[in-house]
Amino acid sequence: MSQTVRPSSVFDATRTPFHVVTEDGVDLIGEVAAPLGASKGAILCLHPLPTAGGMMDSHVYKKAANRLPAMAGITVVRFNTRGTTSEAGSSTGNFDNGKSERFDVEAMLRYCFDTLKLENVWVTGWSFGTDLALQHAKDSRHKGLILLSPPLRTTTVEQLEYWNTDPRPITALVPELDDYLQPEAARKRFSIVPTMKIVAVDEAKHLWVGEPAVHRVLSEIVSIVSGVPTTLPLEF
C-alpha cells in the first residue's frame, strides 16, 4: 500500500558505510544507498559549506538517499569532505575552503568508478559543493554536473571557462529567493559557459526549505540522470 512521501520517509535500499583514503592521506567517511535491484544511474553528492553546517546529511542529500534508490533506481553516494562531521562520523583532515578538497573529489570519483563500478554517474553539488564540482570534477568518466544553489563563491572566470572545453552538460537549479545568487545574476555570471542550462525555481530559497522545494530538486535530478522528464510521485 502506498504512503504519502514525507520529510521523514525512508524507503528500501541497500545502505553501506565506507571509508576512502585520498591521495594526500585523508580518510573520508560516507555511505552508499543503492537500489535493491539494478542501478539506473548514480549521483555523487558534494555537500554545502561545512563551516556553516554543511555535511553529507544536509537535508536534500539525506532525503535523496532515503528516496531515490527505491523511487527511481538511482544510487546515491554521500560523504563528508575533509574535516567534516555528521552522524556517520568525521572525515580526517582540515577544511581548506575548496583547495585541498580537490583530493576528496578525485578520490570519490575513483571510488565510484573503480570500486563501486557505477555507470551513468552525475556529480551533484550544493552551494559550496557546486564550487568543488566546477573546480575539481574533471574525471572523464562522469556524465556531467548538477548544481544546486551555486553561489560562485570561489570559482574563478578561468575555472568556469574550462567547461567550454568540456562537452558534458551542466544544469544549475537556482532558487528565486537565493541568498547569494538569484536567477538573473546567475545567467550573467554563467554566461561565460553558454551551453550551461540555468533553471530558475520559483519561491525556492538557497537551502531548499520545505517539501515542495525538495520534491522539485529530486524530480529534476531524476530527470537529468534518467534522461526522461520526471515528476516524482507524492505517494509511494
Order of alpha helices (4+ residues) and beta strands (2+ residues): beta-beta-beta-alpha-beta-beta-beta-alpha-beta-alpha-beta-alpha-beta-alpha-beta-alpha
